[in-house]
Amino acid sequence: MKDEKLKLVVIGISHRTASISELEAFQLTKTELNSALDYLKSMDGIAGITIISTCNRVEFYLALKNNFDSLDIIKKFYLDEKRIDVFERKENFYNYTDGDAANHLFKVICGFDSMVLGEYQIQGQIKEAYSIACSEKAADKILHKLFHAAFRVGKSVRSKTKIGSGKQSVSGIAFQILQEKLNKNDSIALVGVNQNTKIIAEKLSAAGYSNFVFVNRTRYKAEKLADQYSGCAFDLENIQEAISNVSCIFSCTGAQDFIVQSGIINSVYIKSNQLKLIIDIAVPRDVETIGIPKAIQVFDLEELKNYLKNKQKEILLDLPIANEIIEDEVELFKAWIESQSDETMAYYDEKIELLRLQYLNEIKEQLSYEDYRAFDKFSKSLLHRIKSTVHQVVKTNKSDKIAS
């Protein structure tokens, strides 16, 4: 019996559709991510699932049977697993299908949908999300095709345009703020040991800052960084002592509750009067700031949004080139999706690809490695365009026959 046709759907919530506090409720930790994949891949109607959960977004990519609704599926998941009613926030969720879903992912991986336009960390986060889905055997052939296309797009856009030049990221913007607000002799507490805090420590050290206090749930990880940068190390249980004489707290952990309460901030401020800056890029937030002295300047992800508004104008000049790359790849993906619903076209697509590979193999010994790679890339692109055109013609002819 012929397989039921599947549709590609993405349903999600991000910093563009919700505030950081609203987004926090839907965030999934790495442990929750694995259990979510197990839960969802066993549900009726789902052939494949990949989940992207970062500080700025939670997105579910689904290969879904046509008669199933993505919002109903996500509602059931959050209600069962986190006791959250998605319908109360449904206006914050977006939903795209097939080509539009591919277009969305391609823009996300290029950093077009990020707080920092062109930020590079999202590409690694998407690769990790896909890798987790593969390890859980949750991704199907539609999602394999989609994400490999996305990786090509991300690489192509960053190599052919200025988008992503300088490796902009949230931590990079945080570093700019730190430089603007702090003196070189100020003491800085870095809470959490992860990619973001390591990037900040490296950038600050290179810029001439040297007074570091590293804090982590497990002290030995903080000690490693302290040894590297000649700083001090504390565990979270001694957070008040750790920040007692610092001018700044930069925090980014995976904790689900506040790890620095406002009472601690107030006590430290009264005693030393040194703390003047808090940068908290964690989701959920690490630092409770309600009721702390107004003299302390606070930047969380919501504040970073406002800071970034006037700092991303140059990169906009390359958007047309990037959009053209994205549009070409979207058309190829749409043609492939269409071919999957036509057994004859899928058969010929496979045969054509086999012929291409056979011919490449025949001439391989005659070409240098560079020429072989160039010819492989050219022939693949050419056949993709031919197949896309043929699929569109066949689709149009079918529509004309039905209409007549």
DRENDO-1510 file (C-alpha; in Angstrom, 1 decimal, always signed):
<recs>
REC; n; res; u; v; w
REC; 1; MET; +0.0; +0.0; +0.0 .
REC; 2; LYS; +1.3; +3.5; -0.9 .
REC; 3; ASP; +2.6; +5.4; +2.1 .
REC; 4; GLU; +0.5; +8.3; +3.4 .
REC; 5; LYS; +1.9; +11.6; +2.2 .
REC; 6; LEU; +3.8; +13.6; +4.9 .
REC; 7; LYS; +4.1; +17.3; +5.4 .
REC; 8; LEU; +7.0; +19.2; +6.9 .
REC; 9; VAL; +5.8; +21.5; +9.7 .
REC; 10; VAL; +7.7; +23.8; +12.1 .
REC; 11; ILE; +5.9; +25.2; +15.1 .
REC; 12; GLY; +7.7; +27.4; +17.6 .
REC; 13; ILE; +8.0; +30.4; +19.8 .
REC; 14; SER; +10.9; +32.8; +19.9 .
REC; 15; HIS; +12.2; +36.2; +21.1 .
REC; 16; ARG; +10.4; +37.8; +18.1 .
REC; 17; THR; +7.0; +36.6; +19.2 .
REC; 18; ALA; +7.3; +36.5; +23.0 .
REC; 19; SER; +9.2; +38.2; +25.8 .
REC; 20; ILE; +12.1; +36.4; +27.5 .
REC; 21; SER; +10.0; +35.7; +30.6 .
REC; 22; GLU; +7.2; +34.2; +28.4 .
REC; 23; LEU; +9.7; +32.1; +26.5 .
REC; 24; GLU; +11.3; +30.7; +29.6 .
REC; 25; ALA; +8.3; +28.6; +30.4 .
REC; 26; PHE; +8.6; +26.6; +27.2 .
REC; 27; GLN; +12.4; +26.1; +27.4 .
REC; 28; LEU; +13.7; +22.6; +27.4 .
REC; 29; THR; +16.9; +21.5; +29.1 .
REC; 30; LYS; +19.1; +18.9; +27.4 .
REC; 31; THR; +17.6; +16.2; +29.7 .
REC; 32; GLU; +14.1; +17.3; +28.8 .
REC; 33; LEU; +15.0; +17.4; +25.1 .
REC; 34; ASN; +15.9; +13.7; +25.1 .
REC; 35; SER; +12.7; +12.8; +26.9 .
REC; 36; ALA; +10.7; +15.1; +24.6 .
REC; 37; LEU; +12.0; +13.4; +21.5 .
REC; 38; ASP; +11.1; +10.0; +23.0 .
REC; 39; TYR; +7.6; +11.2; +23.9 .
REC; 40; LEU; +6.8; +12.9; +20.5 .
REC; 41; LYS; +8.3; +10.3; +18.2 .
REC; 42; SER; +5.9; +7.7; +19.7 .
REC; 43; MET; +2.8; +9.8; +19.0 .
REC; 44; ASP; +0.4; +9.0; +16.2 .
REC; 45; GLY; +0.9; +11.1; +13.1 .
REC; 46; ILE; +4.6; +11.9; +13.7 .
REC; 47; ALA; +7.1; +10.3; +11.3 .
REC; 48; GLY; +10.1; +12.4; +12.4 .
REC; 49; ILE; +10.9; +15.1; +15.0 .
REC; 50; THR; +13.8; +17.5; +15.7 .
REC; 51; ILE; +13.7; +20.1; +18.5 .
REC; 52; ILE; +15.8; +23.3; +18.6 .
REC; 53; SER; +15.8; +24.8; +22.1 .
REC; 54; THR; +18.1; +27.8; +22.7 .
REC; 55; CYS; +18.0; +31.0; +24.7 .
REC; 56; ASN; +16.0; +32.7; +22.0 .
REC; 57; ARG; +13.7; +30.0; +20.6 .
REC; 58; VAL; +12.0; +26.7; +21.0 .
REC; 59; GLU; +11.1; +25.1; +17.7 .
REC; 60; PHE; +9.6; +21.7; +16.8 .
REC; 61; TYR; +10.3; +20.4; +13.3 .
REC; 62; LEU; +7.9; +17.7; +12.4 .
REC; 63; ALA; +7.4; +15.3; +9.5 .
REC; 64; LEU; +3.6; +15.0; +10.0 .
REC; 65; LYS; +0.8; +13.0; +8.5 .
REC; 66; ASN; -1.6; +15.4; +6.7 .
REC; 67; ASN; -4.6; +14.9; +8.9 .
REC; 68; PHE; -2.7; +15.8; +12.1 .
REC; 69; ASP; -2.4; +19.3; +13.6 .
REC; 70; SER; +0.9; +20.5; +15.0 .
REC; 71; LEU; -0.6; +22.8; +17.6 .
REC; 72; ASP; -2.7; +20.0; +19.1 .
REC; 73; ILE; +0.4; +17.8; +19.3 .
REC; 74; ILE; +2.5; +20.5; +21.0 .
REC; 75; LYS; -0.4; +21.3; +23.3 .
REC; 76; LYS; -0.6; +17.7; +24.5 .
REC; 77; PHE; +3.2; +17.5; +25.0 .
REC; 78; TYR; +3.4; +20.6; +27.2 .
REC; 79; LEU; +0.3; +19.7; +29.1 .
REC; 80; ASP; +1.5; +16.1; +29.8 .
REC; 81; GLU; +5.2; +16.9; +30.4 .
REC; 82; LYS; +5.3; +20.4; +31.9 .
REC; 83; ARG; +1.7; +21.2; +32.9 .
REC; 84; ILE; +1.6; +24.2; +30.6 .
REC; 85; ASP; -1.4; +25.0; +28.5 .
REC; 86; VAL; -0.1; +26.2; +25.1 .
REC; 87; PHE; -3.5; +27.5; +24.1 .
REC; 88; GLU; -3.1; +30.3; +26.7 .
REC; 89; ARG; -0.1; +31.5; +24.7 .
REC; 90; LYS; -1.1; +30.3; +21.2 .
REC; 91; GLU; -0.8; +33.8; +19.8 .
REC; 92; ASN; +3.0; +33.7; +20.6 .
REC; 93; PHE; +3.4; +30.5; +18.5 .
REC; 94; TYR; +4.2; +30.5; +14.7 .
REC; 95; ASN; +3.6; +27.6; +12.3 .
REC; 96; TYR; +5.1; +27.0; +8.8 .
REC; 97; THR; +4.6; +24.2; +6.4 .
REC; 98; ASP; +6.8; +22.5; +3.7 .
REC; 99; GLY; +8.6; +25.3; +1.6 .
REC; 100; ASP; +7.8; +28.0; +4.2 .
REC; 101; ALA; +9.2; +25.7; +7.0 .
REC; 102; ALA; +12.4; +25.2; +5.0 .
REC; 103; ASN; +12.7; +28.9; +4.4 .
REC; 104; HIS; +12.3; +29.6; +8.1 .
REC; 105; LEU; +15.0; +27.2; +9.1 .
REC; 106; PHE; +17.4; +28.4; +6.5 .
REC; 107; LYS; +16.9; +32.0; +7.7 .
REC; 108; VAL; +17.4; +30.9; +11.3 .
REC; 109; ILE; +20.6; +29.0; +10.6 .
REC; 110; CYS; +22.0; +32.1; +8.8 .
REC; 111; GLY; +21.2; +34.2; +11.9 .
REC; 112; PHE; +18.5; +36.3; +10.3 .
REC; 113; ASP; +16.1; +35.5; +13.0 .
REC; 114; SER; +18.6; +36.0; +15.9 .
REC; 115; MET; +18.8; +38.9; +18.3 .
REC; 116; VAL; +22.3; +39.5; +16.8 .
REC; 117; LEU; +21.8; +39.5; +13.0 .
REC; 118; GLY; +24.2; +36.9; +11.5 .
REC; 119; GLU; +25.2; +35.4; +14.8 .
REC; 120; TYR; +27.3; +32.3; +14.3 .
REC; 121; GLN; +26.4; +30.3; +17.5 .
REC; 122; ILE; +23.0; +29.3; +16.2 .
REC; 123; GLN; +24.6; +27.2; +13.4 .
REC; 124; GLY; +26.3; +25.0; +16.0 .
REC; 125; GLN; +23.2; +24.9; +18.2 .
REC; 126; ILE; +21.1; +23.6; +15.2 .
REC; 127; LYS; +23.8; +21.0; +14.4 .
REC; 128; GLU; +23.7; +19.8; +18.0 .
REC; 129; ALA; +19.9; +19.6; +17.9 .
REC; 130; TYR; +19.9; +17.6; +14.7 .
REC; 131; SER; +22.7; +15.3; +16.2 .
REC; 132; ILE; +20.6; +14.7; +19.3 .
REC; 133; ALA; +17.5; +13.8; +17.1 .
REC; 134; CYS; +19.6; +11.4; +15.1 .
REC; 135; SER; +21.1; +9.7; +18.2 .
REC; 136; GLU; +17.5; +9.2; +19.4 .
REC; 137; LYS; +16.5; +7.9; +16.0 .
REC; 138; ALA; +13.8; +10.6; +15.9 .
REC; 139; ALA; +14.6; +12.2; +12.5 .
REC; 140; ASP; +13.2; +10.7; +9.3 .
REC; 141; LYS; +14.3; +11.2; +5.7 .
REC; 142; ILE; +12.4; +14.5; +5.3 .
REC; 143; LEU; +14.2; +16.0; +8.3 .
REC; 144; HIS; +17.6; +14.5; +7.2 .
REC; 145; LYS; +17.1; +16.2; +3.8 .
REC; 146; LEU; +16.0; +19.5; +5.4 .
REC; 147; PHE; +18.8; +19.9; +7.9 .
REC; 148; HIS; +21.6; +18.9; +5.5 .
REC; 149; ALA; +20.2; +21.6; +3.1 .
REC; 150; ALA; +20.2; +24.0; +6.0 .
REC; 151; PHE; +23.9; +23.3; +6.8 .
REC; 152; ARG; +24.7; +24.0; +3.1 .
REC; 153; VAL; +22.8; +27.3; +3.2 .
REC; 154; GLY; +24.5; +28.4; +6.4 .
REC; 155; LYS; +27.9; +27.7; +5.1 .
REC; 156; SER; +27.2; +29.3; +1.7 .
REC; 157; VAL; +25.8; +32.5; +3.1 .
REC; 158; ARG; +28.6; +33.0; +5.5 .
REC; 159; SER; +31.3; +32.3; +2.9 .
REC; 160; LYS; +29.8; +34.5; +0.2 .
REC; 161; THR; +28.6; +37.5; +2.2 .
REC; 162; LYS; +29.6; +39.6; +5.2 .
REC; 163; ILE; +26.8; +38.1; +7.3 .
REC; 164; GLY; +28.4; +36.5; +10.3 .
REC; 165; SER; +31.7; +38.2; +9.7 .
REC; 166; GLY; +33.4; +38.8; +13.0 .
REC; 167; LYS; +31.5; +35.9; +14.4 .
REC; 168; GLN; +28.9; +38.0; +16.1 .
REC; 169; SER; +27.0; +36.4; +19.0 .
REC; 170; VAL; +25.1; +37.3; +22.1 .
REC; 171; SER; +28.3; +36.8; +24.1 .
REC; 172; GLY; +30.1; +39.0; +21.6 .
REC; 173; ILE; +27.6; +41.8; +22.2 .
REC; 174; ALA; +27.8; +41.2; +26.0 .
REC; 175; PHE; +31.6; +41.7; +25.7 .
REC; 176; GLN; +31.1; +45.1; +23.9 .
REC; 177; ILE; +28.9; +46.2; +26.8 .
REC; 178; LEU; +31.5; +45.0; +29.3 .
REC; 179; GLN; +34.1; +47.1; +27.6 .
REC; 180; GLU; +31.9; +50.1; +27.5 .
REC; 181; LYS; +31.0; +50.0; +31.2 .
REC; 182; LEU; +34.0; +48.6; +33.0 .
REC; 183; ASN; +37.6; +49.8; +33.7 .
REC; 184; LYS; +40.5; +47.4; +33.1 .
REC; 185; ASN; +41.1; +47.0; +36.9 .
REC; 186; ASP; +37.5; +46.1; +37.7 .
REC; 187; SER; +36.8; +42.7; +39.1 .
REC; 188; ILE; +34.4; +40.5; +37.1 .
REC; 189; ALA; +32.5; +37.4; +38.3 .
REC; 190; LEU; +31.7; +34.8; +35.6 .
REC; 191; VAL; +29.0; +32.5; +36.8 .
REC; 192; GLY; +28.7; +29.1; +35.0 .
REC; 193; VAL; +31.3; +27.3; +32.9 .
REC; 194; ASN; +30.2; +26.9; +29.3 .
REC; 195; GLN; +30.9; +28.2; +25.8 .
REC; 196; ASN; +29.6; +31.7; +26.6 .
REC; 197; THR; +31.5; +32.3; +29.8 .
REC; 198; LYS; +34.7; +30.9; +28.1 .
REC; 199; ILE; +34.3; +33.2; +25.2 .
REC; 200; ILE; +33.8; +36.2; +27.5 .
REC; 201; ALA; +36.8; +35.3; +29.6 .
REC; 202; GLU; +39.0; +34.9; +26.5 .
REC; 203; LYS; +37.9; +38.2; +25.0 .
REC; 204; LEU; +38.3; +40.1; +28.3 .
REC; 205; SER; +41.7; +38.7; +28.9 .
REC; 206; ALA; +42.8; +39.6; +25.4 .
REC; 207; ALA; +41.5; +43.1; +26.0 .
REC; 208; GLY; +43.6; +43.6; +29.1 .
REC; 209; TYR; +41.2; +42.6; +31.9 .
REC; 210; SER; +42.7; +40.4; +34.6 .
REC; 211; ASN; +40.6; +40.3; +37.8 .
REC; 212; PHE; +38.4; +37.3; +37.4 .
REC; 213; VAL; +36.2; +35.3; +39.8 .
REC; 214; PHE; +34.8; +32.0; +38.4 .
REC; 215; VAL; +31.8; +30.4; +39.9 .
REC; 216; ASN; +30.2; +27.1; +39.1 .
REC; 217; ARG; +28.0; +24.4; +40.6 .
REC; 218; THR; +31.0; +22.0; +40.5 .
REC; 219; ARG; +34.1; +23.9; +41.8 .
REC; 220; TYR; +36.7; +22.0; +39.9 .
REC; 221; LYS; +35.5; +23.3; +36.6 .
REC; 222; ALA; +35.7; +26.9; +37.9 .
REC; 223; GLU; +39.2; +26.1; +39.2 .
REC; 224; LYS; +40.3; +25.1; +35.7 .
REC; 225; LEU; +39.4; +28.5; +34.3 .
REC; 226; ALA; +40.8; +30.2; +37.4 .
REC; 227; ASP; +44.1; +28.5; +36.8 .
REC; 228; GLN; +44.0; +29.5; +33.1 .
REC; 229; TYR; +43.3; +33.2; +33.8 .
REC; 230; SER; +45.0; +33.6; +37.3 .
REC; 231; GLY; +41.6; +34.1; +38.9 .
REC; 232; CYS; +39.7; +32.9; +42.0 .
REC; 233; ALA; +37.3; +29.9; +42.0 .
REC; 234; PHE; +34.1; +29.3; +44.0 .
REC; 235; ASP; +31.2; +26.9; +44.0 .
REC; 236; LEU; +27.6; +28.2; +43.9 .
REC; 237; GLU; +27.1; +27.5; +47.6 .
REC; 238; ASN; +29.5; +30.4; +48.3 .
REC; 239; ILE; +28.1; +32.8; +45.7 .
REC; 240; GLN; +27.8; +35.6; +48.2 .
REC; 241; GLU; +31.5; +35.4; +49.1 .
REC; 242; ALA; +32.4; +35.1; +45.4 .
REC; 243; ILE; +30.7; +38.4; +44.4 .
REC; 244; SER; +31.5; +40.3; +47.6 .
REC; 245; ASN; +34.0; +42.6; +45.9 .
REC; 246; VAL; +33.2; +42.5; +42.2 .
REC; 247; SER; +32.1; +45.3; +39.9 .
REC; 248; CYS; +30.3; +43.1; +37.5 .
REC; 249; ILE; +28.4; +39.8; +37.4 .
REC; 250; PHE; +28.2; +37.9; +34.0 .
REC; 251; SER; +25.9; +34.9; +34.4 .
REC; 252; CYS; +24.9; +32.1; +32.0 .
REC; 253; THR; +24.0; +28.8; +33.6 .
REC; 254; GLY; +21.3; +26.1; +32.9 .
REC; 255; ALA; +19.7; +26.5; +36.3 .
REC; 256; GLN; +16.0; +26.4; +36.5 .
REC; 257; ASP; +15.7; +28.9; +39.4 .
REC; 258; PHE; +17.5; +32.0; +40.5 .
REC; 259; ILE; +21.0; +31.3; +41.7 .
REC; 260; VAL; +21.7; +34.9; +42.9 .
REC; 261; GLN; +18.8; +36.2; +44.9 .
REC; 262; SER; +18.1; +40.0; +45.2 .
REC; 263; GLY; +18.8; +39.7; +48.9 .
REC; 264; ILE; +22.4; +38.6; +48.2 .
REC; 265; ILE; +22.8; +41.5; +45.7 .
REC; 266; ASN; +21.5; +44.0; +48.2 .
REC; 267; SER; +23.7; +42.7; +51.0 .
REC; 268; VAL; +26.9; +42.8; +48.8 .
REC; 269; TYR; +26.1; +46.3; +47.5 .
REC; 270; ILE; +25.6; +47.7; +51.0 .
REC; 271; LYS; +28.9; +46.3; +52.2 .
REC; 272; SER; +31.2; +47.0; +49.3 .
REC; 273; ASN; +29.3; +49.5; +47.1 .
REC; 274; GLN; +31.3; +48.2; +44.1 .
REC; 275; LEU; +28.8; +46.2; +42.1 .
REC; 276; LYS; +27.6; +48.3; +39.1 .
REC; 277; LEU; +26.8; +46.0; +36.3 .
REC; 278; ILE; +24.9; +42.7; +35.9 .
REC; 279; ILE; +24.7; +40.8; +32.5 .
REC; 280; ASP; +22.4; +37.8; +32.7 .
REC; 281; ILE; +22.0; +35.9; +29.4 .
REC; 282; ALA; +20.6; +32.8; +31.0 .
REC; 283; VAL; +17.1; +31.4; +30.2 .
REC; 284; PRO; +15.5; +31.2; +32.7 .
REC; 285; ARG; +17.4; +34.1; +34.2 .
REC; 286; ASP; +20.0; +33.4; +36.9 .
REC; 287; VAL; +19.9; +36.7; +38.8 .
REC; 288; GLU; +16.9; +38.1; +40.7 .
REC; 289; THR; +16.9; +41.8; +40.0 .
REC; 290; ILE; +13.6; +43.0; +41.4 .
REC; 291; GLY; +14.3; +45.3; +44.4 .
REC; 292; ILE; +18.0; +45.7; +43.8 .
REC; 293; PRO; +19.6; +49.2; +43.9 .
REC; 294; LYS; +18.9; +51.3; +40.8 .
REC; 295; ALA; +22.6; +52.2; +40.6 .
REC; 296; ILE; +23.3; +48.7; +39.4 .
REC; 297; GLN; +22.8; +48.5; +35.6 .
REC; 298; VAL; +21.2; +45.3; +34.4 .
REC; 299; PHE; +21.2; +43.7; +31.0 .
REC; 300; ASP; +19.3; +40.5; +30.4 .
REC; 301; LEU; +18.3; +39.1; +26.9 .
REC; 302; GLU; +15.4; +41.5; +26.7 .
REC; 303; GLU; +17.7; +44.5; +27.4 .
REC; 304; LEU; +20.2; +43.2; +24.8 .
REC; 305; LYS; +17.4; +43.4; +22.2 .
REC; 306; ASN; +17.1; +47.2; +22.8 .
REC; 307; TYR; +20.9; +47.6; +22.8 .
REC; 308; LEU; +21.2; +46.0; +19.5 .
REC; 309; LYS; +18.7; +48.0; +17.5 .
REC; 310; ASN; +21.1; +50.5; +16.2 .
REC; 311; LYS; +24.2; +48.3; +15.8 .
REC; 312; GLN; +23.2; +46.1; +12.8 .
REC; 313; LYS; +22.8; +48.4; +9.8 .
REC; 314; GLU; +25.9; +47.5; +7.8 .
REC; 315; ILE; +25.1; +43.9; +7.5 .
REC; 316; LEU; +21.8; +44.6; +5.9 .
REC; 317; LEU; +23.5; +45.5; +2.6 .
REC; 318; ASP; +24.3; +41.8; +2.0 .
REC; 319; LEU; +20.8; +40.5; +2.7 .
REC; 320; PRO; +19.7; +40.4; -1.0 .
REC; 321; ILE; +22.6; +38.1; -1.9 .
REC; 322; ALA; +21.8; +35.8; +1.1 .
REC; 323; ASN; +18.1; +35.8; +0.3 .
REC; 324; GLU; +18.9; +34.6; -3.2 .
REC; 325; ILE; +21.0; +31.7; -1.8 .
REC; 326; ILE; +18.1; +30.8; +0.5 .
REC; 327; GLU; +15.4; +31.0; -2.2 .
REC; 328; ASP; +17.4; +28.7; -4.5 .
REC; 329; GLU; +17.8; +26.1; -1.8 .
REC; 330; VAL; +14.1; +26.4; -0.8 .
REC; 331; GLU; +13.1; +25.7; -4.5 .
REC; 332; LEU; +15.3; +22.6; -4.5 .
REC; 333; PHE; +13.8; +21.4; -1.3 .
REC; 334; LYS; +10.2; +22.0; -2.5 .
REC; 335; ALA; +11.0; +20.1; -5.7 .
REC; 336; TRP; +12.3; +17.2; -3.6 .
REC; 337; ILE; +9.2; +17.2; -1.3 .
REC; 338; GLU; +7.0; +17.1; -4.4 .
REC; 339; SER; +8.9; +14.2; -5.9 .
REC; 340; GLN; +8.3; +12.2; -2.7 .
REC; 341; SER; +4.6; +12.2; -3.4 .
REC; 342; ASP; +5.1; +10.9; -7.0 .
REC; 343; GLU; +6.6; +7.4; -7.1 .
REC; 344; THR; +7.5; +7.7; -10.8 .
REC; 345; MET; +9.3; +11.0; -10.3 .
REC; 346; ALA; +11.1; +9.7; -7.2 .
REC; 347; TYR; +12.2; +6.6; -9.2 .
REC; 348; TYR; +13.7; +8.8; -12.0 .
REC; 349; ASP; +15.3; +11.2; -9.6 .
REC; 350; GLU; +17.1; +8.2; -8.0 .
REC; 351; LYS; +18.2; +6.9; -11.5 .
REC; 352; ILE; +19.5; +10.3; -12.5 .
REC; 353; GLU; +21.5; +10.6; -9.4 .
REC; 354; LEU; +23.0; +7.1; -9.9 .
REC; 355; LEU; +24.0; +8.1; -13.5 .
REC; 356; ARG; +25.6; +11.3; -12.2 .
REC; 357; LEU; +27.7; +9.4; -9.7 .
REC; 358; GLN; +28.6; +6.7; -12.2 .
REC; 359; TYR; +29.9; +9.3; -14.7 .
REC; 360; LEU; +31.8; +11.1; -11.9 .
REC; 361; ASN; +33.5; +7.8; -11.0 .
REC; 362; GLU; +34.5; +7.2; -14.6 .
REC; 363; ILE; +36.3; +10.5; -15.0 .
REC; 364; LYS; +37.7; +10.7; -11.4 .
REC; 365; GLU; +41.2; +9.5; -12.3 .
REC; 366; GLN; +41.4; +12.2; -15.0 .
REC; 367; LEU; +40.8; +15.1; -12.7 .
REC; 368; SER; +42.7; +16.7; -9.9 .
REC; 369; TYR; +41.1; +16.7; -6.4 .
REC; 370; GLU; +40.0; +20.3; -6.7 .
REC; 371; ASP; +38.6; +19.8; -10.3 .
REC; 372; TYR; +36.7; +16.7; -9.1 .
REC; 373; ARG; +35.1; +18.6; -6.2 .
REC; 374; ALA; +34.2; +21.5; -8.5 .
REC; 375; PHE; +32.7; +19.1; -11.1 .
REC; 376; ASP; +30.8; +17.2; -8.5 .
REC; 377; LYS; +29.4; +20.5; -7.1 .
REC; 378; PHE; +28.5; +21.8; -10.6 .
REC; 379; SER; +26.8; +18.6; -11.8 .
REC; 380; LYS; +24.8; +18.3; -8.5 .
REC; 381; SER; +23.6; +21.9; -8.8 .
REC; 382; LEU; +22.8; +21.5; -12.5 .
REC; 383; LEU; +20.7; +18.3; -12.0 .
REC; 384; HIS; +18.9; +19.8; -9.0 .
REC; 385; ARG; +17.8; +22.7; -11.2 .
REC; 386; ILE; +16.8; +20.4; -14.1 .
REC; 387; LYS; +14.8; +18.2; -11.7 .
REC; 388; SER; +13.2; +21.2; -10.1 .
REC; 389; THR; +12.0; +22.5; -13.5 .
REC; 390; VAL; +10.8; +19.0; -14.6 .
REC; 391; HIS; +8.8; +18.6; -11.3 .
REC; 392; GLN; +7.2; +22.0; -11.8 .
REC; 393; VAL; +6.2; +21.1; -15.4 .
REC; 394; VAL; +4.8; +17.8; -14.3 .
REC; 395; LYS; +2.9; +19.4; -11.4 .
REC; 396; THR; +1.5; +22.1; -13.8 .
REC; 397; ASN; +0.4; +19.5; -16.3 .
REC; 398; LYS; -1.4; +17.5; -13.7 .
REC; 399; SER; -3.2; +20.6; -12.4 .
REC; 400; ASP; -4.3; +21.5; -16.0 .
REC; 401; LYS; -5.6; +18.0; -16.5 .
REC; 402; ILE; -7.6; +18.1; -13.3 .
REC; 403; ALA; -9.0; +21.5; -14.2 .
REC; 404; SER; -10.1; +20.3; -17.6 .
</recs>
